[in-house]
Amino acid sequence: MALFLEDDARALQKLFSHTLQTIKAGPVQFINQGEKRNCLFELVLPASIRQQKDTVILNNDFFSSYGQFVLDEKLWDCFQLYHSWIEPLVVNQWVKEMQRFKRNRERQISLQTDYDCLVWIDATHDTCEVRNRVEELVCTGERINSVWSGRSLRNEYHIVHCLPFAYWPNNDRWNLFPASAKENLTKSDRLP
Protein backbone atom coordinates (compact mmCIF):
# COMPACT_ATOMS: atom_id res chain seq x y z
CA MET A 1 0.00 0.00 0.00
CA ALA A 2 1.28 3.47 -0.83
CA LEU A 3 0.24 6.86 0.53
CA PHE A 4 0.24 10.07 -1.53
CA LEU A 5 -0.40 13.54 -0.09
CA GLU A 6 -1.41 16.95 -1.44
CA ASP A 7 0.23 17.74 -4.81
CA ASP A 8 1.32 14.14 -5.33
CA ALA A 9 -2.18 12.89 -4.50
CA ARG A 10 -3.78 15.34 -6.90
CA ALA A 11 -1.27 14.52 -9.64
CA LEU A 12 -1.87 10.79 -9.21
CA GLN A 13 -5.64 11.22 -9.43
CA LYS A 14 -5.23 13.40 -12.50
CA LEU A 15 -3.02 10.71 -14.04
CA PHE A 16 -5.68 8.04 -13.46
CA SER A 17 -8.46 10.25 -14.83
CA HIS A 18 -6.47 11.08 -17.96
CA THR A 19 -5.43 7.46 -18.42
CA LEU A 20 -9.06 6.34 -18.29
CA GLN A 21 -10.05 9.04 -20.77
CA THR A 22 -7.29 7.84 -23.10
CA ILE A 23 -8.34 4.20 -22.75
CA LYS A 24 -11.97 5.11 -23.37
CA ALA A 25 -11.12 7.24 -26.41
CA GLY A 26 -8.64 4.69 -27.77
CA PRO A 27 -8.74 0.94 -27.12
CA VAL A 28 -12.33 0.82 -25.88
CA GLN A 29 -13.61 2.65 -28.93
CA PHE A 30 -11.35 1.37 -31.69
CA ILE A 31 -10.19 -2.14 -30.84
CA ASN A 32 -12.83 -4.60 -31.90
CA GLN A 33 -13.18 -7.93 -33.59
CA GLY A 34 -14.80 -7.64 -36.97
CA GLU A 35 -17.61 -5.16 -36.45
CA LYS A 36 -17.43 -2.08 -34.24
CA ARG A 37 -19.97 -3.48 -31.80
CA ASN A 38 -17.71 -6.47 -31.01
CA CYS A 39 -15.46 -4.56 -28.61
CA LEU A 40 -12.60 -6.39 -26.94
CA PHE A 41 -12.43 -3.87 -24.09
CA GLU A 42 -15.08 -2.32 -21.93
CA LEU A 43 -14.76 0.43 -19.38
CA VAL A 44 -17.46 0.30 -16.70
CA LEU A 45 -17.50 3.61 -14.88
CA PRO A 46 -18.60 3.87 -11.24
CA ALA A 47 -22.17 4.92 -10.44
CA SER A 48 -21.06 8.21 -8.89
CA ILE A 49 -18.41 10.67 -10.00
CA ARG A 50 -15.22 10.38 -8.01
CA GLN A 51 -14.26 13.47 -6.01
CA GLN A 52 -10.60 14.47 -5.93
CA LYS A 53 -8.95 14.17 -2.51
CA ASP A 54 -5.82 15.59 -0.89
CA THR A 55 -4.81 12.17 0.46
CA VAL A 56 -4.70 8.98 -1.58
CA ILE A 57 -4.00 5.46 -0.41
CA LEU A 58 -3.41 3.02 -3.25
CA ASN A 59 -5.71 0.18 -2.32
CA ASN A 60 -8.72 -1.65 -3.77
CA ASP A 61 -11.10 1.16 -2.78
CA PHE A 62 -9.01 3.72 -4.64
CA PHE A 63 -8.76 1.64 -7.81
CA SER A 64 -12.42 0.60 -7.80
CA SER A 65 -13.48 4.25 -7.42
CA TYR A 66 -12.43 4.67 -11.05
CA GLY A 67 -14.59 1.80 -12.31
CA GLN A 68 -13.76 -1.50 -13.94
CA PHE A 69 -11.82 -2.43 -17.03
CA VAL A 70 -13.29 -5.51 -18.71
CA LEU A 71 -11.26 -7.51 -21.19
CA ASP A 72 -12.59 -10.10 -23.64
CA GLU A 73 -11.54 -13.62 -22.65
CA LYS A 74 -10.03 -14.34 -26.07
CA LEU A 75 -7.84 -11.27 -25.78
CA TRP A 76 -6.79 -12.33 -22.27
CA ASP A 77 -5.80 -15.72 -23.71
CA CYS A 78 -3.77 -13.92 -26.38
CA PHE A 79 -2.03 -11.81 -23.74
CA GLN A 80 -1.16 -14.97 -21.84
CA LEU A 81 0.30 -16.55 -24.94
CA TYR A 82 2.34 -13.51 -26.01
CA HIS A 83 3.09 -11.92 -22.64
CA SER A 84 6.82 -12.49 -23.01
CA TRP A 85 6.81 -9.99 -25.90
CA ILE A 86 4.04 -7.68 -24.74
CA GLU A 87 5.28 -7.02 -21.22
CA PRO A 88 8.69 -5.57 -22.21
CA LEU A 89 7.02 -3.32 -24.77
CA VAL A 90 4.50 -2.01 -22.25
CA VAL A 91 7.12 -1.55 -19.53
CA ASN A 92 9.48 0.32 -21.85
CA GLN A 93 6.70 2.56 -23.12
CA TRP A 94 5.57 3.31 -19.56
CA VAL A 95 9.10 4.22 -18.49
CA LYS A 96 9.42 6.55 -21.49
CA GLU A 97 6.15 8.22 -20.46
CA MET A 98 7.30 8.58 -16.85
CA GLN A 99 10.51 10.24 -18.03
CA ARG A 100 8.45 12.85 -19.88
CA PHE A 101 6.81 14.20 -16.71
CA LYS A 102 8.25 17.52 -15.62
CA ARG A 103 8.26 16.62 -11.93
CA ASN A 104 10.17 13.41 -12.62
CA ARG A 105 12.76 15.35 -14.61
CA GLU A 106 13.04 17.94 -11.83
CA ARG A 107 13.57 15.19 -9.28
CA GLN A 108 16.12 13.58 -11.61
CA ILE A 109 14.47 10.20 -11.29
CA SER A 110 16.64 7.68 -13.08
CA LEU A 111 15.51 5.21 -15.70
CA GLN A 112 16.44 2.39 -13.34
CA THR A 113 14.16 3.78 -10.63
CA ASP A 114 11.25 3.80 -13.07
CA TYR A 115 12.02 0.21 -14.08
CA ASP A 116 12.37 -0.84 -10.44
CA CYS A 117 8.90 0.55 -9.69
CA LEU A 118 7.42 -1.83 -12.26
CA VAL A 119 8.90 -5.01 -10.80
CA TRP A 120 6.36 -7.47 -9.41
CA ILE A 121 6.39 -7.24 -5.64
CA ASP A 122 4.96 -10.71 -5.01
CA ALA A 123 7.76 -12.60 -6.69
CA THR A 124 7.29 -15.63 -4.46
CA HIS A 125 4.39 -18.03 -4.56
CA ASP A 126 2.96 -17.69 -1.03
CA THR A 127 -0.39 -19.07 0.08
CA CYS A 128 0.44 -19.43 3.80
CA GLU A 129 -1.95 -16.77 5.10
CA VAL A 130 -4.98 -18.29 3.38
CA ARG A 131 -3.84 -21.84 4.15
CA ASN A 132 -3.60 -20.92 7.85
CA ARG A 133 -7.09 -19.43 7.76
CA VAL A 134 -8.51 -22.56 6.13
CA GLU A 135 -6.75 -24.68 8.77
CA GLU A 136 -8.37 -22.55 11.50
CA LEU A 137 -11.79 -23.11 9.95
CA VAL A 138 -11.18 -26.85 9.66
CA CYS A 139 -10.17 -26.99 13.34
CA THR A 140 -13.45 -25.33 14.35
CA GLY A 141 -15.42 -27.91 12.37
CA GLU A 142 -16.26 -25.70 9.40
CA ARG A 143 -16.94 -27.49 6.16
CA ILE A 144 -14.50 -26.40 3.45
CA ASN A 145 -15.68 -26.67 -0.14
CA SER A 146 -13.71 -26.55 -3.35
CA VAL A 147 -14.00 -23.26 -5.17
CA TRP A 148 -14.20 -25.12 -8.50
CA SER A 149 -16.55 -28.03 -7.82
CA GLY A 150 -18.29 -27.10 -4.58
CA ARG A 151 -17.39 -30.53 -3.19
CA SER A 152 -16.44 -30.86 0.43
CA LEU A 153 -12.69 -31.01 0.94
CA ARG A 154 -11.36 -33.43 3.47
CA ASN A 155 -7.79 -33.40 4.73
CA GLU A 156 -6.03 -32.97 1.41
CA TYR A 157 -6.51 -29.71 -0.46
CA HIS A 158 -4.53 -27.04 -2.26
CA ILE A 159 -4.78 -23.29 -1.96
CA VAL A 160 -5.11 -22.15 -5.56
CA HIS A 161 -4.69 -18.88 -7.40
CA CYS A 162 -7.86 -18.02 -9.30
CA LEU A 163 -5.86 -15.85 -11.70
CA PRO A 164 -2.80 -18.03 -12.27
CA PHE A 165 0.36 -16.96 -10.49
CA ALA A 166 2.34 -17.69 -13.65
CA TYR A 167 0.52 -14.85 -15.41
CA TRP A 168 -0.02 -12.49 -12.52
CA PRO A 169 2.08 -13.07 -9.39
CA ASN A 170 -0.61 -11.99 -6.96
CA ASN A 171 -0.97 -13.59 -3.53
CA ASP A 172 -3.79 -11.32 -2.35
CA ARG A 173 -6.51 -13.10 -0.39
CA TRP A 174 -9.19 -12.41 -3.00
CA ASN A 175 -7.14 -14.45 -5.51
CA LEU A 176 -6.62 -17.52 -3.26
CA PHE A 177 -9.12 -20.33 -2.69
CA PRO A 178 -9.23 -23.93 -1.49
CA ALA A 179 -9.63 -26.66 -4.09
CA SER A 180 -8.85 -30.34 -4.35
CA ALA A 181 -5.34 -31.28 -5.37
CA LYS A 182 -6.71 -32.98 -8.49
CA GLU A 183 -8.68 -29.89 -9.55
CA ASN A 184 -5.69 -27.63 -9.02
CA LEU A 185 -3.32 -29.85 -10.97
CA THR A 186 -5.87 -30.22 -13.77
CA LYS A 187 -6.46 -26.46 -13.96
CA SER A 188 -2.72 -25.77 -13.84
CA ASP A 189 -1.96 -22.28 -15.22
CA ARG A 190 -5.21 -21.91 -17.15
CA LEU A 191 -7.90 -19.42 -16.31
CA PRO A 192 -11.00 -20.88 -14.69
C-alpha contacts under 8 A as a table, 3 or more apart, distances in Angstrom:
res1	aa1	res2	aa2	distance
1	M	57	I	6.78
1	M	58	L	5.59
1	M	59	N	6.17
2	A	57	I	5.65
2	A	58	L	5.29
2	A	59	N	7.87
3	L	55	T	7.33
3	L	56	V	5.78
3	L	57	I	4.57
3	L	58	L	6.51
4	F	8	D	5.68
4	F	9	A	4.76
4	F	55	T	5.82
4	F	56	V	5.06
4	F	57	I	6.36
5	L	8	D	5.55
5	L	9	A	4.80
5	L	10	R	7.82
5	L	54	D	5.85
5	L	55	T	4.65
5	L	56	V	6.44
6	E	9	A	5.14
6	E	10	R	6.17
6	E	54	D	4.64
6	E	55	T	6.16
7	D	10	R	5.13
7	D	11	A	6.00
7	D	54	D	7.52
8	D	11	A	5.05
8	D	12	L	6.05
9	A	12	L	5.17
9	A	13	Q	6.25
9	A	53	K	7.17
9	A	54	D	5.79
9	A	55	T	5.66
9	A	56	V	5.49
10	R	13	Q	5.18
10	R	14	K	6.10
10	R	52	Q	6.94
10	R	53	K	6.88
10	R	54	D	6.35
11	A	14	K	5.01
11	A	15	L	6.08
12	L	15	L	4.96
12	L	16	F	6.33
13	Q	16	F	5.14
13	Q	17	S	6.17
13	Q	52	Q	6.88
14	K	17	S	5.08
14	K	18	H	6.06
15	L	18	H	5.23
15	L	19	T	5.96
16	F	19	T	5.00
16	F	20	L	6.13
16	F	66	Y	7.92
17	S	20	L	5.25
17	S	21	Q	6.27
17	S	66	Y	7.82
18	H	21	Q	4.99
18	H	22	T	6.13
19	T	22	T	5.05
19	T	23	I	6.15
20	L	23	I	5.00
20	L	24	K	5.99
21	Q	24	K	5.09
21	Q	25	A	6.01
22	T	25	A	5.09
22	T	26	G	5.80
23	I	26	G	5.05
23	I	27	P	5.47
23	I	28	V	6.10
24	K	27	P	6.47
24	K	28	V	4.98
24	K	29	Q	6.29
24	K	43	L	6.76
25	A	28	V	6.56
25	A	29	Q	5.80
25	A	30	F	7.90
26	G	29	Q	5.49
26	G	30	F	5.80
26	G	31	I	7.64
27	P	30	F	5.28
27	P	31	I	5.04
27	P	41	F	6.78
28	V	31	I	6.16
28	V	39	C	6.80
28	V	40	L	7.29
28	V	41	F	5.02
28	V	42	E	5.74
28	V	43	L	6.95
29	Q	32	N	7.87
29	Q	39	C	7.45
30	F	36	K	7.45
30	F	39	C	7.85
31	I	39	C	6.22
31	I	40	L	6.25
31	I	41	F	7.32
32	N	35	E	6.63
32	N	36	K	5.75
32	N	37	R	7.23
32	N	38	N	5.31
32	N	39	C	4.22
32	N	40	L	5.28
32	N	41	F	7.85
33	Q	36	K	7.26
33	Q	38	N	5.41
33	Q	39	C	6.43
33	Q	40	L	6.85
34	G	38	N	6.74
35	E	38	N	5.60
36	K	39	C	6.46
39	C	42	E	7.05
39	C	72	D	7.97
40	L	71	L	6.01
40	L	72	D	4.96
40	L	75	L	6.91
41	F	69	F	7.23
41	F	70	V	5.69
41	F	71	L	4.80
41	F	72	D	6.24
42	E	69	F	5.89
42	E	70	V	4.88
42	E	71	L	6.49
43	L	67	G	7.20
43	L	68	Q	5.86
43	L	69	F	4.73
43	L	70	V	6.15
44	V	67	G	5.45
44	V	68	Q	4.96
44	V	69	F	6.28
44	V	70	V	7.43
45	L	66	Y	6.43
45	L	67	G	4.28
45	L	68	Q	6.41
46	P	49	I	6.92
46	P	64	S	7.79
46	P	65	S	6.40
46	P	66	Y	6.22
46	P	67	G	4.64
46	P	68	Q	7.72
50	R	65	S	6.41
50	R	66	Y	7.04
53	K	56	V	6.77
56	V	62	F	7.46
57	I	62	F	6.79
58	L	61	D	7.93
58	L	62	F	5.82
58	L	63	F	7.17
59	N	62	F	5.37
59	N	63	F	6.45
60	N	63	F	5.21
60	N	64	S	5.92
61	D	64	S	5.22
61	D	65	S	6.06
62	F	65	S	5.29
62	F	66	Y	7.33
63	F	66	Y	5.76
63	F	67	G	7.36
64	S	67	G	5.15
64	S	68	Q	6.62
71	L	75	L	6.85
71	L	76	W	6.66
72	D	75	L	5.35
72	D	76	W	6.36
73	E	76	W	4.93
73	E	77	D	6.21
74	K	77	D	5.03
74	K	78	C	6.28
75	L	78	C	4.89
75	L	79	F	6.18
76	W	79	F	5.02
76	W	80	Q	6.24
77	D	80	Q	5.06
77	D	81	L	6.27
78	C	81	L	5.05
78	C	82	Y	6.13
79	F	82	Y	5.21
79	F	83	H	5.24
79	F	86	I	7.40
80	Q	83	H	5.29
80	Q	167	Y	6.66
81	L	84	S	7.92
82	Y	85	W	5.70
82	Y	86	I	6.21
83	H	86	I	4.83
83	H	87	E	5.56
84	S	87	E	5.96
84	S	88	P	7.21
85	W	88	P	6.05
85	W	89	L	6.76
86	I	89	L	5.28
86	I	90	V	6.21
87	E	90	V	5.17
87	E	91	V	6.01
88	P	91	V	5.08
88	P	92	N	5.95
89	L	92	N	5.27
89	L	93	Q	6.12
90	V	93	Q	5.15
90	V	94	W	6.06
91	V	94	W	5.10
91	V	95	V	6.19
91	V	115	Y	7.54
91	V	118	L	7.28
92	N	95	V	5.17
92	N	96	K	6.24
93	Q	96	K	5.09
93	Q	97	E	6.27
94	W	97	E	5.03
94	W	98	M	6.17
95	V	98	M	4.99
95	V	99	Q	6.19
95	V	111	L	7.06
95	V	114	D	5.84
95	V	115	Y	6.64
96	K	99	Q	5.17
96	K	100	R	6.58
97	E	100	R	5.21
97	E	101	F	7.10
98	M	101	F	5.65
98	M	104	N	7.04
98	M	114	D	7.26
99	Q	104	N	6.28
99	Q	105	R	6.55
99	Q	109	I	7.81
99	Q	111	L	7.46
100	R	104	N	7.48
100	R	105	R	7.25
101	F	104	N	5.36
101	F	105	R	6.41
102	K	105	R	5.11
102	K	106	E	6.12
103	R	106	E	4.96
103	R	107	R	6.11
104	N	107	R	5.09
104	N	108	Q	6.03
104	N	109	I	5.52
105	R	108	Q	4.84
105	R	109	I	6.36
106	E	109	I	7.89
109	I	113	T	6.45
109	I	114	D	7.38
110	S	113	T	5.23
110	S	114	D	6.64
111	L	114	D	5.19
111	L	115	Y	6.31
112	Q	115	Y	4.99
112	Q	116	D	5.96
113	T	116	D	4.96
113	T	117	C	6.24
114	D	117	C	5.24
114	D	118	L	6.85
115	Y	118	L	5.35
115	Y	119	V	6.91
116	D	119	V	5.44
120	W	123	A	5.98
120	W	169	P	7.05
122	D	125	H	7.36
122	D	169	P	5.76
122	D	170	N	6.04
122	D	171	N	6.75
123	A	169	P	6.32
124	T	169	P	7.62
125	H	165	F	7.25
125	H	169	P	7.30
125	H	171	N	7.04
126	D	129	E	7.91
126	D	171	N	6.20
127	T	130	V	5.71
127	T	131	R	6.01
127	T	159	I	6.42
127	T	160	V	7.98
127	T	171	N	6.59
127	T	176	L	7.25
128	C	131	R	4.93
128	C	132	N	5.91
129	E	132	N	5.24
129	E	133	R	6.37
130	V	133	R	5.00
130	V	134	V	6.18
130	V	159	I	7.32
130	V	173	R	6.60
130	V	176	L	6.89
130	V	177	F	7.63
131	R	134	V	5.12
131	R	135	E	6.16
131	R	159	I	6.34
132	N	135	E	5.00
132	N	136	E	6.23
133	R	136	E	5.03
133	R	137	L	6.35
134	V	137	L	5.07
134	V	138	V	6.17
134	V	144	I	7.60
134	V	178	P	7.77
135	E	138	V	5.01
135	E	139	C	6.16
136	E	139	C	5.13
136	E	140	T	6.45
137	L	140	T	5.20
137	L	141	G	6.49
137	L	142	E	5.20
137	L	143	R	7.76
137	L	144	I	7.78
138	V	141	G	5.14
138	V	142	E	5.22
138	V	143	R	6.77
138	V	144	I	7.06
139	C	142	E	7.37
143	R	152	S	6.67
143	R	153	L	7.60
144	I	152	S	5.72
144	I	153	L	5.55
144	I	154	R	7.70
144	I	178	P	7.64
145	N	149	S	7.85
145	N	150	G	5.16
145	N	151	R	5.21
145	N	152	S	4.30
145	N	153	L	5.38
145	N	178	P	7.13
145	N	179	A	7.22
146	S	149	S	5.50
146	S	150	G	4.77
146	S	151	R	5.42
146	S	152	S	6.35
146	S	153	L	6.27
146	S	177	F	7.76
146	S	178	P	5.51
146	S	179	A	4.14
146	S	180	S	6.23
147	V	150	G	5.78
147	V	177	F	6.21
147	V	178	P	6.07
147	V	179	A	5.65
148	W	179	A	6.54
148	W	183	E	7.37
149	S	179	A	7.99
153	L	156	E	6.96
153	L	157	Y	6.48
153	L	179	A	7.32
153	L	180	S	6.57
154	R	157	Y	7.27
156	E	180	S	6.93
156	E	181	A	7.02
157	Y	178	P	6.48
157	Y	179	A	5.67
157	Y	180	S	4.58
157	Y	181	A	5.28
158	H	178	P	5.69
158	H	179	A	5.43
158	H	180	S	5.82
158	H	181	A	5.31
158	H	184	N	6.88
159	I	176	L	6.20
159	I	177	F	5.31
159	I	178	P	4.52
159	I	179	A	6.28
160	V	175	N	7.97
160	V	176	L	5.39
160	V	177	F	5.26
160	V	178	P	6.07
160	V	179	A	6.56
160	V	184	N	6.51
161	H	164	P	5.29
161	H	165	F	6.22
161	H	171	N	7.54
161	H	175	N	5.41
161	H	176	L	4.77
161	H	177	F	6.63
162	C	175	N	5.25
162	C	176	L	6.18
162	C	177	F	7.11
162	C	191	L	7.15
162	C	192	P	6.87
163	L	167	Y	7.45
163	L	168	W	6.79
163	L	175	N	6.48
163	L	191	L	6.17
163	L	192	P	7.78
164	P	167	Y	5.57
164	P	168	W	6.20
164	P	169	P	7.52
164	P	188	S	7.90
164	P	189	D	5.25
164	P	190	R	6.69
164	P	191	L	6.66
165	F	168	W	4.92
165	F	169	P	4.38
165	F	170	N	6.17
165	F	171	N	7.84
165	F	189	D	7.50
166	A	169	P	6.28
166	A	189	D	6.49
167	Y	189	D	7.84
170	N	175	N	7.13
171	N	175	N	6.54
171	N	176	L	6.89
172	D	175	N	5.57
172	D	176	L	6.88
173	R	176	L	5.28
174	W	177	F	7.92
179	A	183	E	6.42
179	A	184	N	6.38
180	S	183	E	5.22
180	S	184	N	6.25
181	A	184	N	5.17
181	A	185	L	6.12
182	K	185	L	5.23
182	K	186	T	6.02
183	E	186	T	5.08
183	E	187	K	6.01
184	N	187	K	5.13
184	N	188	S	5.96
185	L	188	S	5.03
187	K	190	R	5.69
187	K	191	L	7.56
187	K	192	P	7.23
